[in-house]
């Protein structure tokens, strides 16, 4: 049952993000989402080549990376809604840790690598407000 919850978390959060940002969504935001995912998964491929996490007997969490882009988009738009999404990400991390999918080290370091996505979305939403 918990594995199903873990599998459903990302699509549910993505649908919530689309619903919440529906009035702000335009071609530029779609392009920035694409850029953010290219950055995150580009980094994942670079990490796979160099094996930084593997050298620490760890693992880059692609699940956390994909969710972190969504959380950064929500944080860029609204700190309150983004903070709730960030808290839910920590619960998701606890679930992944409990199910032995990833360690806290995997999750937190992946989140750290994804932080530049927050800058991308913050700049976009600040320009939207002007």
N, C-alpha and C positions, 0 to 999 in steps of 0.2 A: 504493500500500500504506500509506504513512504517513497519507494522508487517511482511510483506513478506521480506522486506530488512533485518530486524533483524533476521529472520529465515535463510536467505541465507548467512549471513555474515560469520559464522563459517565454513561451508563447502567450501566457496570460499577461505577463508584464508588458510584452510587446503590444498586445491588443489594447491594454490600458494606456500605454504611451501614445499610440495612434489616436485613440479616442480623446485623450487629454489635449494633444497638440493639433487636433483636426482643423481648428480655425487658423492656426499659425503655419500649417504645413503648406509649403510651396516648393517649387523646383529647387530653389537654393538650399532649403533645409534638407530635402531629399538628397541633394548632392553632398551636403556636409555629413549626412548619415553614411553615405557611401564612402566618403573619405575617411571617416572615423573607423568604419569596419575594415577598410583597406589598411589603415595604420595598424590596427590591432592584430589582424590576421597576417599582415606583412611581418610584423614583429614576431608573431608565432612561428612563421616559416624561418626567419633569421635565427630565432632561438633554437629551433629544431636542428638547423645546420650546425650551430656552434655548441649546442648542448649545455647551456649555462645552468638551467634547472637540473638537468640530469647529472651534472657534475656535483650537485649538492644533494643527490639522491632524492630529487623532488620532481615536480611536474608543472608545466605551464598550464593553467586551467582555462581552456577555451570556453567552457561554460561561463565562468566568471567574467571573462573578457567580453563575451557577447552581451551579457547582462549589464556590464559596466558601461557600455556605450549607451544603452537605454537609460541607465541611471544618470549618466552625464547629460544627456539631452534633457531629462526632466529637471535636473539641478540647474542647468543653464536657463531654463524657462521660469522655474519657480523653486526657490529654496525649500519652501514648506513641502510641496509635493515630492521634490527630489529627495528631501530628508527621509520621508516615509519610504520611498523606494530604496534608499540606501540602507535603512533599518531592515527592510525586507530582504535585502541582499545578504545581510549578516545572518538572518535566520536561514536563508538558503545555504549560506556557507556552513552553518552549524549542521544542517541536514546532510550536505555533501560530506562533511567530516564524519558524521555519525555513520553514514553508509559506506565509509572508506573509499569514496571517490577521489577526494583530495584532502590534503592536510591544510591546517590554518596557514602554514607558511606558503603553500601553493596559492591559496586564495588571496592572502594579503599582498604578496609580491606581485601577483597578476593585477590586482586592483591598483597598485602603485604605478605599474607600467602604463595603465590605461588612463591615468589622470590628465595627460595632455588633451584627451577628448573633451574634458570639461572646458578647457580654454576655447576650443573650437566652437562649442555651442554657446558659451557665455558671450563671446564676441558677436555671434550671429544674433542672439536675442537682445543684446544691448543696441545693436544697429537697428533692429526692428522697432525698438521703443522710441527711437529718435524720429 
